[in-house]
Amino acid sequence: MANFPARIHVLLASDAPLGLVIRRGPSKRVATILWNRRSDEFQLGQCLKGRIYERRSDLSPDGKHWIYFAMNGQWESEAKGSWTAVARVPYLKALGMFPKGDCWNGGGLWTSNNEYWLNGGLGGGQAHTVLHDTKEVSRDKRFEPAENFGGECPGVYYPRLIRDGWRLVETVETAKRKDIFEKPVKKSWLLRKIAHVESGSPDGKGCYWDEHQLICAKSETQIDCPNWEWAEVDGKRLVWAIEGKLYCGKLGSNGLYDETQLYDFNQMDFKPIEAPY
């Protein structure tokens, strides 16, 4: 069996210099790590033997709470084998716990620092139920995404991208679908995200995976970044992940410069950590 690098997806707080790294690998192990984007220091949160659907997860604007959808396949447990949880960053311990019982919908989005949208709602069929709730934050019952992108990962991921300044510019429907997003970086540069939706994806990737390009409209320059599994604009710099490592860099007239490796998440111990609440 092939060994793959750790897979990295990051949630960035919009109103605070914080991020949450979701690190997966091996395939049934996942860990959360707090990222201080001001000092570029990292703090291990907690680990789960199971799967967190990072594209159905979200970080509150102040970086204090997050919502995530997880699955461990223990279908007879009180969590019904899959669940949405609201927790304090960077931990997994649920303040609010909403069992699901299947892998449709799930997860959600923050609509403010204290309110979240629960994807799939409550009651009926395989919708969420309530194992326990919290008064620390509350569910926004009025919000619905402006567009419906389906019941799997794009249903949360695409509204999150659009909310965070990405523009959906094209959908390419062939045997394999690609949704192309763009976000301004500086001056005439754009960061392009090519979100793939497919079965039979390349080895080491799921049915939802991303690649990236840097586009300069002024000089008609295109820099392909096919190995960037995640990338975002972080103030005056770009940040991206390749093969389990997180990098930053800046864009100039000739492309990237000052490229720096921030952290290598490949060699990590999955030790039990108790949440301090």
Secondary structure, DSSP 8 states (H G I E B T S, - for coil): ------EEEEEE-SSSSEEEEEEE-STTEEEEEEEETTTTEEEEEEEEESEE-GGG-EE-TTSSEEEEEEE---TTSTTTTEEEEEEETT---EEEEEE-SSSSS--EEESSSSEEEETT-BSSTTSB--SB--SSSEE-SS---SS---SSTHHHHHHHHHHTT-EEEEEEESSSEEEEEEEEEETTEEEEEEEEE-SS--TT--SEEEEEEEEETTTTEEEEETT-SEEEEETTEEEEEETTEEEEEEEETTEEEEEEEEEE-SS----------
